[in-house]
Amino acid sequence: MSPVDVNQTETIIRFSRRQLWGVLIIMIALTINYSVRMFHPDYEHAVGVLYVVFIVVFIVVFGGASSRIKWGAQETKQAISVLENDELRKFACAKAFRNGFFIQLLYPAACAFALLALGIADPWPLVVGSSTWLGFVTFIASVLWYDR
């Protein structure tokens, strides 16, 4: 691999990590927004305005394509194929998937006892939604942790 390919590969890795951090931040922001709306309904309008501003800033900072990546060029295609065939990245994704899967298996049991104690009438939508969210966030955080 030439130095240009290594540089292009590193640029793509940094770009993909930035996108994963962005997804993780937006998922946590959605959770904070939902929690504030659920527990403090009088702050709903202020949180909604801040949320829209956050989304716009997020799209500008994390959503723009990297200007140093030559999308569609042959060297970019080669760098992406090298990244797709990297065994350490595949292993990191497998470990991250395992972490998210086990969290999704263990969380509903723990959540069921907590919701029984709170006396919520119909807890299944809350359990399923929060379990899916927690498994996804665990997967993304694990990918960022293992793929360093």
C-alpha positions in Angstrom: 0.0 0.0 0.0 1.4 3.4 -0.9 1.5 6.3 1.7 -1.4 8.0 -0.1 -3.5 4.9 0.5 -2.6 4.8 4.1 -3.4 8.5 4.5 -6.7 7.9 2.7 -7.5 4.9 4.9 -6.8 7.0 8.0 -9.0 9.8 6.8 -11.9 7.4 6.2 -11.4 5.8 9.7 -11.5 9.3 11.3 -14.6 10.2 9.3 -16.4 7.0 10.2 -15.5 7.4 13.9 -16.7 11.0 13.8 -20.0 9.7 12.4 -20.3 7.0 15.1 -19.7 9.6 17.8 -22.4 11.8 16.2 -24.9 8.9 16.2 -24.1 8.2 19.9 -24.5 11.9 20.9 -27.8 12.2 19.0 -29.2 9.1 20.7 -28.2 10.4 24.1 -29.7 13.9 23.2 -33.0 12.2 22.2 -33.1 10.4 25.6 -32.5 13.6 27.5 -35.2 15.3 25.4 -37.7 12.6 26.0 -36.9 12.4 29.7 -37.3 16.1 30.2 -40.6 16.1 28.3 -41.9 13.1 30.3 -40.9 14.3 33.8 -41.1 18.1 33.4 -43.9 18.9 30.8 -43.7 22.7 31.6 -40.2 22.8 30.0 -41.4 21.1 26.8 -41.3 24.2 24.6 -37.8 25.4 25.7 -36.4 21.9 25.2 -38.0 21.6 21.8 -36.4 24.9 20.6 -33.0 23.8 22.0 -33.4 20.4 20.4 -34.0 22.0 16.9 -30.9 24.2 17.4 -28.9 21.1 18.5 -30.0 19.1 15.4 -28.9 21.9 13.0 -25.5 22.3 14.7 -25.1 18.5 14.7 -25.8 18.2 11.0 -23.4 21.0 10.2 -20.6 19.7 12.4 -21.0 15.9 11.9 -23.0 15.6 8.7 -20.8 17.2 6.2 -18.7 15.0 4.0 -15.0 15.2 4.6 -13.3 17.4 2.0 -10.1 15.3 2.1 -12.0 12.1 1.1 -12.2 11.8 -2.7 -15.5 9.9 -3.0 -15.6 7.7 -6.0 -11.9 7.7 -6.7 -10.1 4.4 -7.1 -7.8 4.9 -4.1 -10.9 5.5 -1.9 -12.5 2.3 -3.1 -9.3 0.4 -2.4 -9.1 2.0 1.1 -12.7 1.1 1.9 -12.1 -2.5 0.7 -9.1 -2.7 3.0 -11.2 -1.5 5.9 -14.0 -3.9 5.1 -11.5 -6.8 5.1 -9.7 -5.8 8.3 -10.0 -8.7 10.7 -9.5 -6.6 13.8 -12.4 -4.3 12.8 -14.6 -7.4 12.2 -13.6 -8.8 15.6 -14.4 -5.4 17.3 -17.8 -5.3 15.6 -18.5 -8.9 16.7 -17.6 -8.1 20.3 -19.7 -4.9 20.1 -22.7 -6.9 18.7 -22.3 -9.4 21.5 -22.3 -6.7 24.1 -25.5 -5.1 22.7 -27.2 -8.5 22.4 -26.5 -9.4 26.0 -27.7 -6.0 27.2 -30.9 -6.5 25.2 -31.4 -9.9 26.8 -30.7 -8.9 30.4 -32.3 -5.5 30.5 -36.0 -6.5 30.2 -35.8 -8.7 33.3 -34.2 -6.0 35.4 -36.6 -3.4 33.9 -39.7 -5.6 34.6 -39.0 -5.6 38.4 -38.4 -1.8 38.4 -41.6 -1.1 36.5 -43.6 -3.5 38.8 -42.4 -1.5 41.8 -43.4 1.8 40.1 -46.9 0.4 39.2 -47.0 1.4 35.5 -50.1 0.1 33.9 -48.8 -0.9 30.5 -45.0 -1.3 30.7 -44.3 -3.3 27.5 -43.9 -0.4 25.1 -41.5 1.2 27.6 -39.5 -2.0 28.1 -39.3 -2.8 24.4 -38.4 0.8 23.4 -35.8 1.3 26.1 -34.3 -2.2 25.6 -33.8 -1.5 21.9 -32.3 1.9 22.6 -30.0 0.6 25.2 -28.8 -2.3 23.0 -28.1 0.1 20.1 -26.3 2.6 22.3 -24.2 -0.2 23.8 -23.4 -1.5 20.4 -22.2 1.9 19.1 -20.2 2.6 22.3 -18.6 -0.8 22.2 -17.6 -0.3 18.5 -16.0 3.0 19.5 -14.3 1.4 22.4 -13.0 -1.8 20.8 -12.1 -0.3 17.4 -9.3 2.0 18.5 
